[in-house]
Structures are given as C-alpha cells and as structure tokens.
Amino acid sequence: MRESSSKGNPAALLGQLASILLDKEAQIRLVLTALIAGGHVLLEDLPGLGKTTLALGLARSLDLPFARLQMTADILPGDILGSNFYDPAQRSFVFRAGPIFHSLLLVDEINRAPPRAQSALMEAMAEGQVSLEGACYPLPHPFFVIATQNPEEFDGVFPLPENQLDRFLLSLSLGYPSREAEMRLLCGEAVAPEQVEPQADANVLLEWQAAARSVFLSPEIRGLLLDLAEHSRRDPALRFGISPRALLALQAAARASAFLAGREFVTPDDLRAVTVAVLAHRLRWRDPGDSQGQLQTLLRRCWGFGV
C-alpha cells in the first residue's frame, strides 16, 4: 500500500487509541474502518464503558473539531442543527450553526431523543449538509458521527427506525474490558485523551479515504457479496433481505478494512472482519431471539465460512 502522506500512519493511530481504550483493539479497528470508509458508527452499550473516551481520543488523534451532543427527551431539531436569529447590527436574520457543524460529532444516548429530533440527523449523515428554512449549509469535510444507544430495556428510550439505523455504516458494542485491562486501568496505565498528540489531520484522513476507495475488489469478492444478498432475500427467517445500500456499505467497509491491513486488495478476511458490524443492525429476523446466531448460519450457508 502506498503511503498516503509524509504525516500520518493508520497503524500508529490504532496503537495510540489502544493506549487510551485498553483491551479494545478489535472494536477500535472497526471504528477506524467506518471512519476511513466515510461512514458513521452506532455504539450500542451500557453507560461507562469508554464510548466518550474513544470519541475524544479519536478527535484528538486526528486533530478534528469535536462536539458532544447529549440527547434528551425535550431536545429540539434547532438544538442540533442551529437556527436563524435576528441581528440588530446587520438588520437581518443570521444563521447560528449548531453542534452538528463539527467534523466529529458524538451523539450521546441517541435513542433518548424523540423521533423528530432523531430525524434532524438523517440528511446530515446521508448527504453531508443541513437544509434549514430554504437554505442549504454544507457540513465540514470529513464529517463523522459516533452515536451511542442505550439498551432497549432502559426507561425513556425511543427505538431508532429502520431507515435511521441504515444511515450507520457499522454498529458494534465495546463491552466490558478484561480483568487484566481493568487492573491496568485501576493502576493508571490508560492514557487520557487530552494527553495524546495528533497522529494525522483532516487532510491526511481525506487521503486515507481516497486510498481506501481505490482498493481493488476482485470479481470473486463481488460475487460473494452478491451471493449473500440473494441468499438473504430468499431466507424465510428474514422479514426482508439485504438492500443495495447495505451491499454498498459492506463493499466500502471491506475496502477500508483492507486499507487498514496495508493491502491493496480485498480478501475474505476483510469480509469476516466487517460483515456482522455492517449487517446486524440492518437485518430484521422473524424470530429476533438469536439474531447473531441466525446471521452466522446465513453466512455459513452462503459462503461456507462464518465470521
């Protein structure tokens, strides 16, 4: 893989984030995969497991403008997007940008916001722009959303509809750390996000994204993707199969995974690395009791290997 810039190394970035969030290299790699693929991430987890720490560390490591948006039951779209206000000095209305106008936005507890506020994010995440009162405002480039979601059994949550879930390239859980990692945490070995130095910047990140889009995808790998889509659409256990947009998301994530591995071509290992995170939140099973097990069965039946 060619070097994207004299400054910036994805491996160094991964290592630095692993020193901030201990024992979570696989999850950090998936978050970086989404970032390099140009997508967004949904973290479905309990409070206190390091989601905010990871977002802060990522923003600091990439020197990106960062904002944290705490979602509540009474939040309004204007609290997210911004609004027009009358400026007496200019004798006209002026747009005041909301927190969404940052390169890295942490949307904390997204499912505590009512549907109207949740939907305010959809255009921004899909098109990189905000439309407000007849005007269109472009968002920073790059633009990356990390949203956290409380478990559905928590009180006061509004489940995300399917079309909003589809805006997230990947969905994953950090989970509890190992005993060894928690011991290191108690001993103060984890690095605080504000203590790290930037490993790259927005320009380098854009170069990485462009390089990932050029990673070679063979006809055989594309055939595996098409096989999976066809199998999912015939599977009676699914309410509906994989959409073309989900298939494009899987292709983009596989390319970004190969880029992070230092390869110029996608292999089945890249599909193993990203498929569950790309598809698990998009598929709806008629019996949702064991969705992960049913997805693994679908993959083994289609590809001959699980992930």
N, C-alpha and C positions, 0 to 999 in steps of 0.2 A: 504494500500500500504506500502510495506516495505521501510525503509529508504535506500537511495542509498549510503550514506556516512555520516560520522560524520560531514563533512563540506558540506554545500550547501543545499538549500531548494528552490524548484521551486516557492513556494508562496512568499518567501522573494525576490527572483529575480523579480517576476512580480510586487511586490509592489515598489521596487526600480525603475524599469523602468517607472512605472506610475508616480513617482515623477519627472522624467526627462521630459517625454512627457505627458502633462496634458490632461485629458479627453479622453484618447485613450486606455482604458483598454482592450476593445474587440479586437482592432487591434493588440495590444501588445501580447495578448494571442495567436492570430493566428500566429504571427511571431515566438513565442516560440514553438508553435505546430510544425511548419515546422522544426525548429532547432532540436527539440527532435526527430522528425520523420526521421531526416537525409536528409531533402530536402532543396530546395532553394526557395527564395521569390522574386516575382516581385511586386514592388510598382508602381502603375500607378497613377500619381498625378501631380499637379501643383508644380512649384518650391516654396520653402519657407514654407512648411507645416510640417517640422520636420523629414524628412526621414534620413538625415545625422545625426541629433541629436540622433535618435533612434539607428542607427548603431553604433555610437560612444559609447552610453550608454551601449549597449549590449556587445561590445568588452571589455569595462572597467569592467563591472559587472561580466564577465566570465574570465577576465584576459587572453584574447586571442590576439595573434599577429594580428594587424589590418592594412589594407591598403585601400586607396581610389583611385579609378581609374576613372579619368574624360574622358569620351569618346568624341571624336571629329570626324569631317568628314575626317581628314587626319591621324588618328591613324592607326598603323600597327600591325599585329599579334605579332611581336617581342616586341612591347611596352607593351604587355600584358603578354606574356609567358616568355620572356627573349631571349637571343641569345648567340652564341659562339663568343668569341673574342680571338685573338692571344696574349698570354702572353710570352713576350721575355724571362723572367726569367726561365719559365718552357719549353720554346721552343715547345710549343704545344697550341692547342686551349682549352680554358676553358669556361665552361658554366656559364653565369651570369644570375641568376634567376630574373624573372620579378615580378611585384606586385602580380601576381596570387598565388605566394607561401607564402600566409598568411592564417591563419585559418579562418579569417573573412574578406571577400573582399566586399567592397562597389563599385559596378559598376554604376557610376552616369551617367544618361542620355544614357542608353544603345542603344536606337534607334537613337542616333546621329552618331553612328559609322557605317561605310559601312558594307555590308554583310560579306566581307572577315574577317574583324576584329571581328564581332559578332560570326562567326563560330569558331574562335580560342578558345572560351569559352566552346564549346559543349563537347569535350572529357573530359575536366577537370570537368565539372559539372556532367557528366554521370558516369565517371569511376574513378575520383579522381587521375588522372595522366595527364602528358603532354608528348606527343611524338614530338621530335624535331630532325631533321637531323639523323634519325636512332637510336636515344637513347630515353629511356623512363625514366621520372623523376616522382617519386611519390609526391603527394601533402600532406600537413600536414593532420593529422587526429586528431580531426574533421576538416572538410572543409565546409564552409558555405558562399554562395553568396547571398547578398542582392542587387538586381538591381533595379534602378529607370528608369521609362519610361515616356517621355513627351506625352501629348495628341497628337493624330494623326493630329489634325488641326494645330499644331505648324509647322513652317517652318524648313526645313533642317532635317527631320527625315526619317529613313529607317525602315519601319514596320518589326517587327520580324516575320520570317516564322513560320508555324505551328510546325515544328519539334524542333525549338528552344524554343518556348513557352512551349512545352511539357516537357522541362527539368526543369521547375519551378514547385515545388510541389504545391505552393499556389500563387495566385495573389489577391491583395487587394488594397484598397485606404485608406489613412489616413483621407482625407477630412479636412474641416475647423473645428477648435475647437468651442466649445460652447461659448457664450458671457461670462459666468461665468469663464470658463477656460482662456479666453483671458484676462479678468480682473486680474486673478491671475498671468498670465504671465507678464502683464504690471507692476504689483506690485512686481515683482522679486521673486515670490514664486517657480518657476520652478528650479529644481536643475540642475546645469551644469554637463555634463557627466564626466568631469575631477575631479569633487569633490566627486564622489562616491567611495566606497570601493568594491573590488571584493566580490561577494557572492558565487562564486564557481570557478572552474578552468576546464581545458580541460579534466582532468581525471574524475572529477565529471560529466561533461557533457556526456562523453562516458558511464558512469554508468547509467545515466538517459536514454540515447538512448537504451541501452541494456534492461533496465527495461521496457521501452515502447514497445519494440518488443515482450516481453513476456506477455503483457496484453491479457487477454482471449477474444476471439471473438466467440460468440455462433453461431451455425448453423443458427439460426433465423436472426441474423445480417448479416451473409454472404448471406443469402437468399435475404435480402433487397438489397444488393449490386448487386447481380446477376439479380434481377428483374429490377433494374434501368438500367443496361447495356442492357438487352433485350428490354426494352421499348424504350430506346434511339435509338437503331438500327432499330426499326420499325417506328419511328416517322417521318412522311413525312416533318415536318417543319425543320428537321436537314439534313445538307448535308452529314454527316456521324456520326455514333454513338460513344459511349464511348469505347475506346480501352482497351485491357487488362492491359497496363501500367497505364492508368488513374485509372482503378479499383484498382490496387495495391497501387497507390498513395492515393486513398480515404481510403483504409483499414489502411495504415500506419498513415495517419493523424488522423483517428478516434481513433486509439490506443494511439497516443500521446496526444490527447485531454482528453481521459480517465485518462491517467497518470497525466496530469496537474491538473485534478479534484480530484486526490487522490484515484481513483478507480482502481481495478484490473480487470475490465471487461468493455467492450464497451456497451453503451446504445444508443437508438435512439437519445438522446440529443447530443451525440457526433457527430452523422451524421448531425444533424441540425447545429451544430457549424462549421463544416468544408466543407460541400458539395459544397456550392456556391463558396468558395475560391479555392477549388480544381478543379472544373469543368468549371467555367465561361470562363476562357481563353483558354480552350481546345475545347469547342463545337463551331461549325460553323453553324449558322442558315441561312436558305434560305432568310429569311427576317430579317436582323440584327437590325431593328429599335428598337425593345423592347426585347433584348436578355434576360435581367433579368426576365422580366415578363413571357417569354416563358419557361425559366428554372423552375420558380416556378410552372407553370402549369404542366410541365412534372413531377416534384416531387410530386405534389398533386395527379396527375392521377395515378402514380406508387405506392406511399407509403400511400396515404391518408392523408398526412400532408405536409405542406410547411416548409420552413426554414427561 
